[in-house]
Amino acid sequence: MEIIHRIAMHGTIARRRAFERLGVELLRSDPDDESSDPFVYADVNESHPNWRDIQALLKQWRLPDVPHTEFTDQEIDAAEWAALSATAHHGYPQPRDDEFGYLEVTYDLADYCEKCGVGARQRAPFRMKGEPRWGRRHVLQMHWVYDRLFVKPDVWSDVFAPCGVKSLPVLDAKGATLSTVLQLDVPVAARMRCDGLPSEACEACRRVKFNPVSRGRMPPLITRHGESLALTEQWFGAGASAHGAIVASHELVEVMRTAKLRGVQYHPLE
Ligand SMILES: [Zn+2]
């Protein structure tokens, strides 16, 4: 596994030179930006020979540093469970009245906390603006909704249905059923061993939410109830966003990878 840090900043000449001296090649977001502090970025592995000095500069200048982990095929193949997420997000859940109108339409909010986002339970189909533009993808997620996966109907019937995963319809903004997309029905059926993970307790509802795991493997499951695809009981996220982790069994991951599904990434559990 490689832990990779995305560094991004407005790079003054002094800052760019300091990073270049440490062997970090900063790329311009806009190659035509001729200003003295263009927006620049780089992906740096923790295995970089100067990583400690690079990290010291990031701290000194209080620059954002977002890590993620890339796993080898062997590490994914060897995992008993892996968390799934889409490689890109597509569109926003509808309706967008007051931005978050979809919450009342889609969820039972009796147990929901606006402050931390914990407690919403899906009670109705999601709504999209229209049929998704799939491109070369087979799997997608929508913005804001990090614990639901959407697939093409033939992908559901060929890959997920034989593994016992059920599907739910997806509607358009007016309530008509869409024909080129299904939601995977993922029951809340897995408990993860999260003790020791950084977490925050909500000021309003006191419930605990864990910081998303971006370095290394996710913790192992303690219990699960026989499903090949399940949501964790635990909530993850920051600010007002909270979501469960979608975990898939080794068998399901193997079927998905044999089918060469595009648009999904695998994050092994310990
Ligand atoms: Zn709360």
Residues whose N, C-alpha, C, O or C-beta is under 5 A from the ligand:
A	BS01	ZN	C113 K115 C116 C202 A204 C205 R206
